[in-house]
């Protein structure tokens, strides 16, 4: 191991040793305005934050536990937990000298309605349970790299102008030559959906999906004809291209 990395490891270890003995309550005493964001307890290496609305309306507690093994890779890493009445998530995260954030083992679940609260959207309603399974990736320059893992939307329902039951929706995340890929498919429900979304580093995206009403579905032909091209088998193909910056 090069000398500079050995020195860096020793320095980080010393800083962590000092941090263990620093109570975060001291910050609340010195900076009372911090209390408006929530209550913080513990130390920089292991602690808990109880945020106040509206900063994290669905999170009752956020905890972290420093992972010393990440020092061997010249990183600062921690195990994170977010919990509340409508969600519960755990993940491992780390940041290194390149300022790249790495996260892995993101697991948990949340009620689908939480998404609308985050987006501040009350035009439609979402029901069901969204489950994250071993999601990971890297974030650098506000861009997601090397995504992996799976999101499952169980008992998926969308309410609005038309109520739609989608059954179980699965989204698989992967990466191919710097292109982020999301494969989406569902089982059960009123519509059969399969599609592929690709997003490149320049933020350009492409969508190619097929949607077909099932035998139990209402008459969706008019709605689907507005967004896609009808195929001979009664399905509709939806193709879109654009840039995420324009959305």
Secondary structure, 3 states (H helix, E strand, C coil): CCHHHHHHHHHHHHHHHHHHCCECHHHHHHCHHHHHCEEEEEECCEEEEEECCCCCCCCCEEEEEEEHHHHHHCEEEEEEEEEECCEEEEEEEEEECCCCEEEEEEEEEEECHHHHHHHCCCCCEEEEEEEEEEEEEEEECCEEEEEEEEEEEEEEEEECCCCEEEEEEEEEEEEECCEEEEEEEEECCCEEEEEEEEECCCCEEEEEEEEEECCCCCCCHHHHHCCCEECCCCCEEEEEEEEHHHC
